[in-house]
C-alpha cells in the first residue's frame, strides 16, 4: 500500500483508523506523525504525547500555553 505522506509503496505499510472511521495509510511512524499529530498552537512542534488543551487549543507544554495567555495549565502538579 502507498503512504499518503511520502508516496512510498511499501510492503510493510500500515493503516490508522480514526474514531470517526477515516482510514490513513503510512509506511512509517514518522509519516503518520507528520499527518496526524497535532501541532502546538504556540511553537508549532508536533505533539507526540498527550499535550495540553485549553479552550480548543492544543499546546506541547504549559510554557507555550502561558505565552499564549493561558495561565491555568501546569506541566508538573
N, CA, C, O and CB atoms as a CASP TS submission, in Angstrom:
PFRMAT TS
TARGET T0000
AUTHOR 0000-0000-0000
METHOD Language model
MODEL 1
PARENT N/A
ATOM      1  N   UNK     1       0.840  -1.189   0.000  1.00  0.00           N
ATOM      2  CA  UNK     1       0.000   0.000   0.000  1.00  0.00           C
ATOM      3  C   UNK     1       0.881   1.247   0.000  1.00  0.00           C
ATOM      4  O   UNK     1       1.992   1.234   0.530  1.00  0.00           O
ATOM      5  CB  UNK     1      -0.953   0.001   1.220  1.00  0.00           C
ATOM      6  N   UNK     2       0.387   2.293  -0.584  1.00  0.00           N
ATOM      7  CA  UNK     2       1.154   3.523  -0.761  1.00  0.00           C
ATOM      8  C   UNK     2       0.926   4.488   0.403  1.00  0.00           C
ATOM      9  O   UNK     2      -0.208   4.725   0.818  1.00  0.00           O
ATOM     10  CB  UNK     2       0.779   4.198  -2.085  1.00  0.00           C
ATOM     11  N   UNK     3       2.027   5.038   0.921  1.00  0.00           N
ATOM     12  CA  UNK     3       1.970   6.009   2.018  1.00  0.00           C
ATOM     13  C   UNK     3       1.365   7.317   1.505  1.00  0.00           C
ATOM     14  O   UNK     3       1.760   7.828   0.457  1.00  0.00           O
ATOM     15  CB  UNK     3       3.391   6.258   2.620  1.00  0.00           C
ATOM     16  N   UNK     4       0.404   7.848   2.257  1.00  0.00           N
ATOM     17  CA  UNK     4      -0.259   9.080   1.819  1.00  0.00           C
ATOM     18  C   UNK     4       0.584  10.326   2.039  1.00  0.00           C
ATOM     19  O   UNK     4       0.239  11.394   1.533  1.00  0.00           O
ATOM     20  CB  UNK     4      -1.568   9.237   2.539  1.00  0.00           C
ATOM     21  N   UNK     5       1.687  10.218   2.786  1.00  0.00           N
ATOM     22  CA  UNK     5       2.552  11.377   3.016  1.00  0.00           C
ATOM     23  C   UNK     5       3.690  11.416   2.011  1.00  0.00           C
ATOM     24  O   UNK     5       3.876  12.419   1.323  1.00  0.00           O
ATOM     25  CB  UNK     5       3.112  11.355   4.439  1.00  0.00           C
ATOM     26  N   UNK     6       4.453  10.336   1.920  1.00  0.00           N
ATOM     27  CA  UNK     6       5.650  10.360   1.070  1.00  0.00           C
ATOM     28  C   UNK     6       5.475   9.640  -0.267  1.00  0.00           C
ATOM     29  O   UNK     6       6.309   9.772  -1.162  1.00  0.00           O
ATOM     30  CB  UNK     6       6.800   9.744   1.810  1.00  0.00           C
ATOM     31  N   UNK     7       4.390   8.880  -0.397  1.00  0.00           N
ATOM     32  CA  UNK     7       4.134   8.191  -1.653  1.00  0.00           C
ATOM     33  C   UNK     7       4.854   6.872  -1.827  1.00  0.00           C
ATOM     34  O   UNK     7       4.699   6.216  -2.857  1.00  0.00           O
ATOM     35  CB  UNK     7       4.494   9.066  -2.758  1.00  0.00           C
ATOM     36  N   UNK     8       5.642   6.467  -0.834  1.00  0.00           N
ATOM     37  CA  UNK     8       6.366   5.208  -0.915  1.00  0.00           C
ATOM     38  C   UNK     8       5.387   4.038  -0.949  1.00  0.00           C
ATOM     39  O   UNK     8       4.453   3.975  -0.149  1.00  0.00           O
ATOM     40  CB  UNK     8       7.336   5.066   0.269  1.00  0.00           C
ATOM     41  N   UNK     9       5.608   3.112  -1.881  1.00  0.00           N
ATOM     42  CA  UNK     9       4.800   1.896  -1.963  1.00  0.00           C
ATOM     43  C   UNK     9       5.570   0.799  -1.248  1.00  0.00           C
ATOM     44  O   UNK     9       6.515   0.237  -1.801  1.00  0.00           O
ATOM     45  CB  UNK     9       4.483   1.499  -3.458  1.00  0.00           C
ATOM     46  N   UNK    10       5.172   0.495  -0.031  1.00  0.00           N
ATOM     47  CA  UNK    10       5.964  -0.334   0.880  1.00  0.00           C
ATOM     48  C   UNK    10       5.158  -1.543   1.308  1.00  0.00           C
ATOM     49  O   UNK    10       3.978  -1.418   1.637  1.00  0.00           O
ATOM     50  CB  UNK    10       6.415   0.475   2.113  1.00  0.00           C
ATOM     51  N   UNK    11       5.779  -2.714   1.307  1.00  0.00           N
ATOM     52  CA  UNK    11       5.054  -3.937   1.660  1.00  0.00           C
ATOM     53  C   UNK    11       4.745  -4.044   3.158  1.00  0.00           C
ATOM     54  O   UNK    11       3.984  -4.922   3.565  1.00  0.00           O
ATOM     55  CB  UNK    11       5.855  -5.142   1.225  1.00  0.00           C
ATOM     56  N   UNK    12       5.315  -3.178   3.965  1.00  0.00           N
ATOM     57  CA  UNK    12       5.056  -3.190   5.407  1.00  0.00           C
ATOM     58  C   UNK    12       4.268  -1.950   5.852  1.00  0.00           C
ATOM     59  O   UNK    12       4.312  -1.562   7.020  1.00  0.00           O
ATOM     60  CB  UNK    12       6.379  -3.271   6.178  1.00  0.00           C
ATOM     61  N   UNK    13       3.556  -1.344   4.918  1.00  0.00           N
ATOM     62  CA  UNK    13       2.714  -0.196   5.249  1.00  0.00           C
ATOM     63  C   UNK    13       1.649  -0.618   6.262  1.00  0.00           C
ATOM     64  O   UNK    13       1.354  -1.804   6.417  1.00  0.00           O
ATOM     65  CB  UNK    13       2.052   0.393   3.969  1.00  0.00           C
ATOM     66  N   UNK    14       1.090   0.357   6.934  1.00  0.00           N
ATOM     67  CA  UNK    14       0.036   0.078   7.912  1.00  0.00           C
ATOM     68  C   UNK    14      -1.039   1.141   7.796  1.00  0.00           C
ATOM     69  O   UNK    14      -0.811   2.220   7.249  1.00  0.00           O
ATOM     70  CB  UNK    14       0.604   0.029   9.359  1.00  0.00           C
ATOM     71  N   UNK    15      -2.201   0.823   8.313  1.00  0.00           N
ATOM     72  CA  UNK    15      -3.309   1.761   8.296  1.00  0.00           C
ATOM     73  C   UNK    15      -3.657   2.199   9.707  1.00  0.00           C
ATOM     74  O   UNK    15      -3.575   1.421  10.658  1.00  0.00           O
ATOM     75  CB  UNK    15      -4.525   1.142   7.617  1.00  0.00           C
ATOM     76  N   UNK    16      -4.045   3.451   9.823  1.00  0.00           N
ATOM     77  CA  UNK    16      -4.561   4.002  11.070  1.00  0.00           C
ATOM     78  C   UNK    16      -6.025   4.329  10.801  1.00  0.00           C
ATOM     79  O   UNK    16      -6.349   5.045   9.854  1.00  0.00           O
ATOM     80  CB  UNK    16      -3.740   5.283  11.552  1.00  0.00           C
ATOM     81  N   UNK    17      -6.900   3.796  11.643  1.00  0.00           N
ATOM     82  CA  UNK    17      -8.331   4.063  11.514  1.00  0.00           C
ATOM     83  C   UNK    17      -8.721   5.003  12.652  1.00  0.00           C
ATOM     84  O   UNK    17      -8.576   4.665  13.827  1.00  0.00           O
ATOM     85  CB  UNK    17      -9.181   2.728  11.550  1.00  0.00           C
ATOM     86  N   UNK    18      -9.206   6.161  12.299  1.00  0.00           N
ATOM     87  CA  UNK    18      -9.599   7.167  13.283  1.00  0.00           C
ATOM     88  C   UNK    18     -10.956   6.793  13.889  1.00  0.00           C
ATOM     89  O   UNK    18     -11.694   5.978  13.335  1.00  0.00           O
ATOM     90  CB  UNK    18      -9.659   8.579  12.633  1.00  0.00           C
ATOM     91  N   UNK    19     -11.266   7.399  15.025  1.00  0.00           N
ATOM     92  CA  UNK    19     -12.506   7.084  15.743  1.00  0.00           C
ATOM     93  C   UNK    19     -13.747   7.276  14.875  1.00  0.00           C
ATOM     94  O   UNK    19     -14.727   6.544  15.017  1.00  0.00           O
ATOM     95  CB  UNK    19     -12.619   7.949  16.987  1.00  0.00           C
ATOM     96  N   UNK    20     -13.706   8.251  13.984  1.00  0.00           N
ATOM     97  CA  UNK    20     -14.866   8.517  13.113  1.00  0.00           C
ATOM     98  C   UNK    20     -14.859   7.660  11.855  1.00  0.00           C
ATOM     99  O   UNK    20     -15.734   7.805  11.002  1.00  0.00           O
ATOM    100  CB  UNK    20     -14.898   9.985  12.721  1.00  0.00           C
ATOM    101  N   UNK    21     -13.864   6.753  11.731  1.00  0.00           N
ATOM    102  CA  UNK    21     -13.829   5.818  10.614  1.00  0.00           C
ATOM    103  C   UNK    21     -12.907   6.175   9.473  1.00  0.00           C
ATOM    104  O   UNK    21     -12.708   5.357   8.575  1.00  0.00           O
ATOM    105  CB  UNK    21     -15.163   5.670  10.086  1.00  0.00           C
ATOM    106  N   UNK    22     -12.330   7.380   9.472  1.00  0.00           N
ATOM    107  CA  UNK    22     -11.382   7.743   8.412  1.00  0.00           C
ATOM    108  C   UNK    22     -10.163   6.827   8.481  1.00  0.00           C
ATOM    109  O   UNK    22      -9.647   6.554   9.564  1.00  0.00           O
ATOM    110  CB  UNK    22     -10.951   9.235   8.536  1.00  0.00           C
ATOM    111  N   UNK    23      -9.705   6.356   7.324  1.00  0.00           N
ATOM    112  CA  UNK    23      -8.540   5.479   7.256  1.00  0.00           C
ATOM    113  C   UNK    23      -7.375   6.206   6.598  1.00  0.00           C
ATOM    114  O   UNK    23      -7.556   6.937   5.624  1.00  0.00           O
ATOM    115  CB  UNK    23      -8.874   4.188   6.484  1.00  0.00           C
ATOM    116  N   UNK    24      -6.181   5.998   7.137  1.00  0.00           N
ATOM    117  CA  UNK    24      -4.962   6.596   6.603  1.00  0.00           C
ATOM    118  C   UNK    24      -3.912   5.501   6.466  1.00  0.00           C
ATOM    119  O   UNK    24      -3.817   4.615   7.316  1.00  0.00           O
ATOM    120  CB  UNK    24      -4.450   7.757   7.518  1.00  0.00           C
ATOM    121  N   UNK    25      -3.128   5.563   5.398  1.00  0.00           N
ATOM    122  CA  UNK    25      -2.090   4.568   5.135  1.00  0.00           C
ATOM    123  C   UNK    25      -0.719   5.233   5.189  1.00  0.00           C
ATOM    124  O   UNK    25      -0.506   6.288   4.592  1.00  0.00           O
ATOM    125  CB  UNK    25      -2.311   3.887   3.759  1.00  0.00           C
ATOM    126  N   UNK    26       0.212   4.602   5.916  1.00  0.00           N
ATOM    127  CA  UNK    26       1.565   5.142   6.084  1.00  0.00           C
ATOM    128  C   UNK    26       2.601   4.033   5.967  1.00  0.00           C
ATOM    129  O   UNK    26       2.303   2.855   6.168  1.00  0.00           O
ATOM    130  CB  UNK    26       1.702   5.855   7.443  1.00  0.00           C
ATOM    131  N   UNK    27       3.820   4.437   5.639  1.00  0.00           N
ATOM    132  CA  UNK    27       4.912   3.468   5.591  1.00  0.00           C
ATOM    133  C   UNK    27       5.827   3.578   6.803  1.00  0.00           C
ATOM    134  O   UNK    27       6.729   2.757   6.971  1.00  0.00           O
ATOM    135  CB  UNK    27       5.718   3.656   4.322  1.00  0.00           C
ATOM    136  N   UNK    28       5.604   4.589   7.657  1.00  0.00           N
ATOM    137  CA  UNK    28       6.441   4.761   8.852  1.00  0.00           C
ATOM    138  C   UNK    28       5.682   5.557   9.898  1.00  0.00           C
ATOM    139  O   UNK    28       4.724   6.264   9.586  1.00  0.00           O
ATOM    140  CB  UNK    28       7.776   5.467   8.501  1.00  0.00           C
ATOM    141  N   UNK    29       6.120   5.435  11.140  1.00  0.00           N
ATOM    142  CA  UNK    29       5.521   6.236  12.204  1.00  0.00           C
ATOM    143  C   UNK    29       5.817   7.719  11.988  1.00  0.00           C
ATOM    144  O   UNK    29       5.016   8.576  12.361  1.00  0.00           O
ATOM    145  CB  UNK    29       6.042   5.781  13.581  1.00  0.00           C
ATOM    146  N   UNK    30       6.951   8.013  11.394  1.00  0.00           N
ATOM    147  CA  UNK    30       7.292   9.408  11.101  1.00  0.00           C
ATOM    148  C   UNK    30       6.256  10.037  10.164  1.00  0.00           C
ATOM    149  O   UNK    30       5.809  11.160  10.397  1.00  0.00           O
ATOM    150  CB  UNK    30       8.700   9.498  10.473  1.00  0.00           C
ATOM    151  N   UNK    31       5.880   9.326   9.123  1.00  0.00           N
ATOM    152  CA  UNK    31       4.869   9.846   8.211  1.00  0.00           C
ATOM    153  C   UNK    31       3.508   9.951   8.895  1.00  0.00           C
ATOM    154  O   UNK    31       2.766  10.904   8.659  1.00  0.00           O
ATOM    155  CB  UNK    31       4.766   8.958   6.971  1.00  0.00           C
ATOM    156  N   UNK    32       3.179   8.975   9.741  1.00  0.00           N
ATOM    157  CA  UNK    32       1.910   9.027  10.469  1.00  0.00           C
ATOM    158  C   UNK    32       1.875  10.249  11.385  1.00  0.00           C
ATOM    159  O   UNK    32       0.860  10.943  11.454  1.00  0.00           O
ATOM    160  CB  UNK    32       1.699   7.733  11.291  1.00  0.00           C
ATOM    161  N   UNK    33       2.978  10.516  12.088  1.00  0.00           N
ATOM    162  CA  UNK    33       3.036  11.679  12.973  1.00  0.00           C
ATOM    163  C   UNK    33       2.941  12.976  12.174  1.00  0.00           C
ATOM    164  O   UNK    33       2.282  13.924  12.600  1.00  0.00           O
ATOM    165  CB  UNK    33       4.330  11.661  13.801  1.00  0.00           C
ATOM    166  N   UNK    34       3.593  13.017  11.028  1.00  0.00           N
ATOM    167  CA  UNK    34       3.541  14.213  10.186  1.00  0.00           C
ATOM    168  C   UNK    34       2.107  14.518   9.776  1.00  0.00           C
ATOM    169  O   UNK    34       1.701  15.679   9.732  1.00  0.00           O
ATOM    170  CB  UNK    34       4.423  14.036   8.940  1.00  0.00           C
ATOM    171  N   UNK    35       1.355  13.491   9.482  1.00  0.00           N
ATOM    172  CA  UNK    35      -0.017  13.687   9.005  1.00  0.00           C
ATOM    173  C   UNK    35      -1.028  13.878  10.129  1.00  0.00           C
ATOM    174  O   UNK    35      -1.982  14.641   9.978  1.00  0.00           O
ATOM    175  CB  UNK    35      -0.431  12.516   8.163  1.00  0.00           C
ATOM    176  N   UNK    36      -0.829  13.191  11.263  1.00  0.00           N
ATOM    177  CA  UNK    36      -1.900  13.124  12.250  1.00  0.00           C
ATOM    178  C   UNK    36      -1.636  13.806  13.582  1.00  0.00           C
ATOM    179  O   UNK    36      -2.582  14.206  14.261  1.00  0.00           O
ATOM    180  CB  UNK    36      -2.207  11.733  12.506  1.00  0.00           C
ATOM    181  N   UNK    37      -0.373  13.950  13.976  1.00  0.00           N
ATOM    182  CA  UNK    37      -0.096  14.534  15.291  1.00  0.00           C
ATOM    183  C   UNK    37      -0.453  16.015  15.294  1.00  0.00           C
ATOM    184  O   UNK    37      -0.104  16.742  14.364  1.00  0.00           O
ATOM    185  CB  UNK    37       1.388  14.339  15.675  1.00  0.00           C
ATOM    186  N   UNK    38      -1.143  16.461  16.332  1.00  0.00           N
ATOM    187  CA  UNK    38      -1.488  17.888  16.386  1.00  0.00           C
ATOM    188  C   UNK    38      -0.246  18.750  16.571  1.00  0.00           C
ATOM    189  O   UNK    38       0.786  18.278  17.046  1.00  0.00           O
ATOM    190  CB  UNK    38      -2.483  18.156  17.523  1.00  0.00           C
ATOM    191  N   UNK    39      -0.359  20.012  16.193  1.00  0.00           N
ATOM    192  CA  UNK    39       0.742  20.959  16.382  1.00  0.00           C
ATOM    193  C   UNK    39       0.415  21.874  17.551  1.00  0.00           C
ATOM    194  O   UNK    39      -0.740  22.237  17.770  1.00  0.00           O
ATOM    195  CB  UNK    39       0.999  21.788  15.090  1.00  0.00           C
ATOM    196  N   UNK    40       1.449  22.239  18.295  1.00  0.00           N
ATOM    197  CA  UNK    40       1.299  23.211  19.372  1.00  0.00           C
ATOM    198  C   UNK    40       0.879  24.549  18.765  1.00  0.00           C
ATOM    199  O   UNK    40       1.471  25.006  17.786  1.00  0.00           O
ATOM    200  CB  UNK    40       2.626  23.356  20.191  1.00  0.00           C
ATOM    201  N   UNK    41      -0.137  25.169  19.346  1.00  0.00           N
ATOM    202  CA  UNK    41      -0.626  26.450  18.836  1.00  0.00           C
ATOM    203  C   UNK    41       0.439  27.531  18.929  1.00  0.00           C
ATOM    204  O   UNK    41       0.468  28.438  18.097  1.00  0.00           O
ATOM    205  CB  UNK    41      -1.870  26.883  19.599  1.00  0.00           C
ATOM    206  N   UNK    42       1.312  27.452  19.921  1.00  0.00           N
ATOM    207  CA  UNK    42       2.306  28.500  20.153  1.00  0.00           C
ATOM    208  C   UNK    42       3.584  28.296  19.330  1.00  0.00           C
ATOM    209  O   UNK    42       4.005  29.201  18.610  1.00  0.00           O
ATOM    210  CB  UNK    42       2.656  28.556  21.629  1.00  0.00           C
ATOM    211  N   UNK    43       4.197  27.122  19.432  1.00  0.00           N
ATOM    212  CA  UNK    43       5.514  26.933  18.795  1.00  0.00           C
ATOM    213  C   UNK    43       5.481  26.079  17.526  1.00  0.00           C
ATOM    214  O   UNK    43       6.451  26.065  16.768  1.00  0.00           O
ATOM    215  CB  UNK    43       6.456  26.302  19.777  1.00  0.00           C
ATOM    216  N   UNK    44       4.385  25.373  17.289  1.00  0.00           N
ATOM    217  CA  UNK    44       4.253  24.592  16.069  1.00  0.00           C
ATOM    218  C   UNK    44       4.848  23.199  16.106  1.00  0.00           C
ATOM    219  O   UNK    44       4.777  22.485  15.106  1.00  0.00           O
ATOM    220  CB  UNK    44       4.862  25.323  14.978  1.00  0.00           C
ATOM    221  N   UNK    45       5.430  22.788  17.215  1.00  0.00           N
ATOM    222  CA  UNK    45       6.019  21.453  17.301  1.00  0.00           C
ATOM    223  C   UNK    45       4.902  20.397  17.246  1.00  0.00           C
ATOM    224  O   UNK    45       3.794  20.626  17.732  1.00  0.00           O
ATOM    225  CB  UNK    45       6.861  21.303  18.612  1.00  0.00           C
ATOM    226  N   UNK    46       5.207  19.254  16.654  1.00  0.00           N
ATOM    227  CA  UNK    46       4.258  18.147  16.626  1.00  0.00           C
ATOM    228  C   UNK    46       4.182  17.536  18.021  1.00  0.00           C
ATOM    229  O   UNK    46       5.213  17.263  18.634  1.00  0.00           O
ATOM    230  CB  UNK    46       4.669  17.076  15.566  1.00  0.00           C
ATOM    231  N   UNK    47       2.991  17.324  18.515  1.00  0.00           N
ATOM    232  CA  UNK    47       2.802  16.795  19.865  1.00  0.00           C
ATOM    233  C   UNK    47       2.652  15.284  19.776  1.00  0.00           C
ATOM    234  O   UNK    47       1.646  14.785  19.273  1.00  0.00           O
ATOM    235  CB  UNK    47       1.561  17.440  20.560  1.00  0.00           C
ATOM    236  N   UNK    48       3.651  14.555  20.265  1.00  0.00           N
ATOM    237  CA  UNK    48       3.675  13.100  20.177  1.00  0.00           C
ATOM    238  C   UNK    48       3.115  12.432  21.434  1.00  0.00           C
ATOM    239  O   UNK    48       2.919  11.216  21.452  1.00  0.00           O
ATOM    240  CB  UNK    48       5.092  12.623  19.932  1.00  0.00           C
ATOM    241  N   UNK    49       2.861  13.201  22.463  1.00  0.00           N
ATOM    242  CA  UNK    49       2.280  12.660  23.684  1.00  0.00           C
ATOM    243  C   UNK    49       0.883  13.211  23.868  1.00  0.00           C
ATOM    244  O   UNK    49       0.178  13.490  22.898  1.00  0.00           O
ATOM    245  CB  UNK    49       3.155  12.987  24.904  1.00  0.00           C
ATOM    246  N   UNK    50       0.491  13.365  25.119  1.00  0.00           N
ATOM    247  CA  UNK    50      -0.857  13.852  25.408  1.00  0.00           C
ATOM    248  C   UNK    50      -1.016  15.337  25.138  1.00  0.00           C
ATOM    249  O   UNK    50      -2.096  15.774  24.742  1.00  0.00           O
ATOM    250  CB  UNK    50      -1.211  13.563  26.839  1.00  0.00           C
ATOM    251  N   UNK    51       0.024  16.116  25.340  1.00  0.00           N
ATOM    252  CA  UNK    51      -0.093  17.552  25.161  1.00  0.00           C
ATOM    253  C   UNK    51      -1.019  18.149  26.197  1.00  0.00           C
ATOM    254  O   UNK    51      -1.374  17.493  27.176  1.00  0.00           O
ATOM    255  CB  UNK    51      -0.588  17.877  23.766  1.00  0.00           C
ATOM    256  N   UNK    52      -1.407  19.380  25.985  1.00  0.00           N
ATOM    257  CA  UNK    52      -2.300  20.092  26.895  1.00  0.00           C
ATOM    258  C   UNK    52      -3.322  20.839  26.060  1.00  0.00           C
ATOM    259  O   UNK    52      -3.019  21.299  24.959  1.00  0.00           O
ATOM    260  CB  UNK    52      -1.512  21.070  27.827  1.00  0.00           C
ATOM    261  N   UNK    53      -4.531  20.959  26.583  1.00  0.00           N
ATOM    262  CA  UNK    53      -5.579  21.645  25.846  1.00  0.00           C
ATOM    263  C   UNK    53      -6.250  22.696  26.714  1.00  0.00           C
ATOM    264  O   UNK    53      -6.420  22.517  27.920  1.00  0.00           O
ATOM    265  CB  UNK    53      -6.611  20.647  25.332  1.00  0.00           C
ATOM    266  N   UNK    54      -6.625  23.791  26.076  1.00  0.00           N
ATOM    267  CA  UNK    54      -7.378  24.839  26.745  1.00  0.00           C
ATOM    268  C   UNK    54      -8.193  25.582  25.703  1.00  0.00           C
ATOM    269  O   UNK    54      -7.648  26.074  24.714  1.00  0.00           O
ATOM    270  CB  UNK    54      -6.440  25.808  27.516  1.00  0.00           C
ATOM    271  N   UNK    55      -9.484  25.662  25.921  1.00  0.00           N
ATOM    272  CA  UNK    55     -10.385  26.390  25.018  1.00  0.00           C
ATOM    273  C   UNK    55     -10.220  25.988  23.555  1.00  0.00           C
ATOM    274  O   UNK    55     -10.246  26.843  22.670  1.00  0.00           O
ATOM    275  CB  UNK    55     -10.156  27.876  25.156  1.00  0.00           C
ATOM    276  N   UNK    56     -10.050  24.697  23.299  1.00  0.00           N
ATOM    277  CA  UNK    56      -9.941  24.192  21.939  1.00  0.00           C
ATOM    278  C   UNK    56      -8.553  24.273  21.324  1.00  0.00           C
ATOM    279  O   UNK    56      -8.341  23.783  20.215  1.00  0.00           O
ATOM    280  CB  UNK    56     -10.875  24.924  21.085  1.00  0.00           C
ATOM    281  N   UNK    57      -7.600  24.886  22.029  1.00  0.00           N
ATOM    282  CA  UNK    57      -6.217  24.982  21.534  1.00  0.00           C
ATOM    283  C   UNK    57      -5.380  23.880  22.170  1.00  0.00           C
ATOM    284  O   UNK    57      -5.617  23.494  23.315  1.00  0.00           O
ATOM    285  CB  UNK    57      -5.602  26.387  21.844  1.00  0.00           C
ATOM    286  N   UNK    58      -4.400  23.374  21.425  1.00  0.00           N
ATOM    287  CA  UNK    58      -3.507  22.330  21.918  1.00  0.00           C
ATOM    288  C   UNK    58      -2.104  22.894  22.048  1.00  0.00           C
ATOM    289  O   UNK    58      -1.628  23.612  21.169  1.00  0.00           O
ATOM    290  CB  UNK    58      -3.517  21.097  20.982  1.00  0.00           C
ATOM    291  N   UNK    59      -1.447  22.562  23.152  1.00  0.00           N
ATOM    292  CA  UNK    59      -0.085  23.039  23.438  1.00  0.00           C
ATOM    293  C   UNK    59       0.805  21.861  23.793  1.00  0.00           C
ATOM    294  O   UNK    59       0.337  20.844  24.306  1.00  0.00           O
ATOM    295  CB  UNK    59      -0.089  24.081  24.590  1.00  0.00           C
ATOM    296  N   UNK    60       2.098  22.009  23.515  1.00  0.00           N
ATOM    297  CA  UNK    60       3.047  20.951  23.858  1.00  0.00           C
ATOM    298  C   UNK    60       3.418  20.999  25.337  1.00  0.00           C
ATOM    299  O   UNK    60       3.790  19.978  25.915  1.00  0.00           O
ATOM    300  CB  UNK    60       4.308  21.069  22.998  1.00  0.00           C
ATOM    301  N   UNK    61       3.319  22.174  25.952  1.00  0.00           N
ATOM    302  CA  UNK    61       3.700  22.331  27.349  1.00  0.00           C
ATOM    303  C   UNK    61       3.030  23.565  27.950  1.00  0.00           C
ATOM    304  O   UNK    61       2.471  24.396  27.235  1.00  0.00           O
ATOM    305  CB  UNK    61       5.228  22.432  27.483  1.00  0.00           C
ATOM    306  N   UNK    62       3.098  23.665  29.268  1.00  0.00           N
ATOM    307  CA  UNK    62       2.487  24.802  29.961  1.00  0.00           C
ATOM    308  C   UNK    62       3.180  26.117  29.606  1.00  0.00           C
ATOM    309  O   UNK    62       2.539  27.167  29.586  1.00  0.00           O
ATOM    310  CB  UNK    62       2.531  24.583  31.474  1.00  0.00           C
ATOM    311  N   UNK    63       4.471  26.069  29.329  1.00  0.00           N
ATOM    312  CA  UNK    63       5.189  27.286  28.960  1.00  0.00           C
ATOM    313  C   UNK    63       4.607  27.895  27.683  1.00  0.00           C
ATOM    314  O   UNK    63       4.395  29.106  27.613  1.00  0.00           O
ATOM    315  CB  UNK    63       6.687  26.989  28.773  1.00  0.00           C
ATOM    316  N   UNK    64       4.352  27.065  26.683  1.00  0.00           N
ATOM    317  CA  UNK    64       3.746  27.566  25.445  1.00  0.00           C
ATOM    318  C   UNK    64       2.334  28.081  25.708  1.00  0.00           C
ATOM    319  O   UNK    64       1.920  29.083  25.125  1.00  0.00           O
ATOM    320  CB  UNK    64       3.717  26.462  24.369  1.00  0.00           C
ATOM    321  N   UNK    65       1.600  27.405  26.576  1.00  0.00           N
ATOM    322  CA  UNK    65       0.252  27.871  26.912  1.00  0.00           C
ATOM    323  C   UNK    65       0.315  29.248  27.567  1.00  0.00           C
ATOM    324  O   UNK    65      -0.485  30.127  27.245  1.00  0.00           O
ATOM    325  CB  UNK    65      -0.456  26.864  27.848  1.00  0.00           C
ATOM    326  N   UNK    66       1.268  29.439  28.488  1.00  0.00           N
ATOM    327  CA  UNK    66       1.410  30.743  29.151  1.00  0.00           C
ATOM    328  C   UNK    66       1.747  31.841  28.144  1.00  0.00           C
ATOM    329  O   UNK    66       1.227  32.953  28.238  1.00  0.00           O
ATOM    330  CB  UNK    66       2.498  30.677  30.237  1.00  0.00           C
ATOM    331  N   UNK    67       2.619  31.529  27.181  1.00  0.00           N
ATOM    332  CA  UNK    67       2.966  32.515  26.152  1.00  0.00           C
ATOM    333  C   UNK    67       1.747  32.913  25.339  1.00  0.00           C
ATOM    334  O   UNK    67       1.703  34.000  24.763  1.00  0.00           O
ATOM    335  CB  UNK    67       4.050  31.964  25.227  1.00  0.00           C
ATOM    336  N   UNK    68       0.759  32.030  25.295  1.00  0.00           N
ATOM    337  CA  UNK    68      -0.463  32.299  24.554  1.00  0.00           C
ATOM    338  C   UNK    68      -1.562  32.856  25.469  1.00  0.00           C
ATOM    339  O   UNK    68      -2.707  33.017  25.047  1.00  0.00           O
ATOM    340  CB  UNK    68      -0.948  31.025  23.863  1.00  0.00           C
ATOM    341  N   UNK    69      -1.203  33.146  26.721  1.00  0.00           N
ATOM    342  CA  UNK    69      -2.147  33.760  27.645  1.00  0.00           C
ATOM    343  C   UNK    69      -2.923  32.810  28.535  1.00  0.00           C
ATOM    344  O   UNK    69      -3.775  33.249  29.308  1.00  0.00           O
ATOM    345  CB  UNK    69      -3.093  34.552  26.889  1.00  0.00           C
ATOM    346  N   UNK    70      -2.648  31.514  28.443  1.00  0.00           N
ATOM    347  CA  UNK    70      -3.346  30.527  29.276  1.00  0.00           C
ATOM    348  C   UNK    70      -2.506  30.297  30.534  1.00  0.00           C
ATOM    349  O   UNK    70      -1.411  29.738  30.455  1.00  0.00           O
ATOM    350  CB  UNK    70      -3.584  29.171  28.493  1.00  0.00           C
ATOM    351  N   UNK    71      -3.004  30.717  31.671  1.00  0.00           N
ATOM    352  CA  UNK    71      -2.243  30.642  32.927  1.00  0.00           C
ATOM    353  C   UNK    71      -2.588  29.402  33.755  1.00  0.00           C
ATOM    354  O   UNK    71      -1.858  29.088  34.696  1.00  0.00           O
ATOM    355  CB  UNK    71      -2.495  31.889  33.757  1.00  0.00           C
ATOM    356  N   UNK    72      -3.651  28.699  33.448  1.00  0.00           N
ATOM    357  CA  UNK    72      -4.141  27.628  34.310  1.00  0.00           C
ATOM    358  C   UNK    72      -3.450  26.284  34.129  1.00  0.00           C
ATOM    359  O   UNK    72      -3.594  25.416  34.990  1.00  0.00           O
ATOM    360  CB  UNK    72      -5.582  27.451  34.083  1.00  0.00           C
ATOM    361  N   UNK    73      -2.704  26.074  33.041  1.00  0.00           N
ATOM    362  CA  UNK    73      -2.075  24.788  32.798  1.00  0.00           C
ATOM    363  C   UNK    73      -0.727  24.676  33.476  1.00  0.00           C
ATOM    364  O   UNK    73       0.014  25.656  33.555  1.00  0.00           O
ATOM    365  CB  UNK    73      -1.924  24.559  31.325  1.00  0.00           C
ATOM    366  N   UNK    74      -0.395  23.474  33.972  1.00  0.00           N
ATOM    367  CA  UNK    74       0.879  23.216  34.641  1.00  0.00           C
ATOM    368  C   UNK    74       1.476  21.938  34.073  1.00  0.00           C
ATOM    369  O   UNK    74       0.756  20.974  33.810  1.00  0.00           O
ATOM    370  CB  UNK    74       0.697  23.107  36.187  1.00  0.00           C
ATOM    371  N   UNK    75       2.809  21.930  33.882  1.00  0.00           N
ATOM    372  CA  UNK    75       3.490  20.732  33.389  1.00  0.00           C
ATOM    373  C   UNK    75       3.547  19.637  34.456  1.00  0.00           C
ATOM    374  O   UNK    75       3.270  18.475  34.162  1.00  0.00           O
ATOM    375  CB  UNK    75       4.905  21.083  32.928  1.00  0.00           C
ATOM    376  N   UNK    76       3.904  19.999  35.688  1.00  0.00           N
ATOM    377  CA  UNK    76       4.018  19.041  36.790  1.00  0.00           C
ATOM    378  C   UNK    76       3.210  19.534  37.959  1.00  0.00           C
ATOM    379  O   UNK    76       3.404  20.649  38.442  1.00  0.00           O
ATOM    380  CB  UNK    76       5.488  18.828  37.201  1.00  0.00           C
ATOM    381  N   UNK    77       2.299  18.693  38.411  1.00  0.00           N
ATOM    382  CA  UNK    77       1.462  19.095  39.552  1.00  0.00           C
ATOM    383  C   UNK    77       1.743  18.159  40.700  1.00  0.00           C
ATOM    384  O   UNK    77       1.153  18.302  41.771  1.00  0.00           O
ATOM    385  CB  UNK    77      -0.056  19.081  39.188  1.00  0.00           C
TER
END
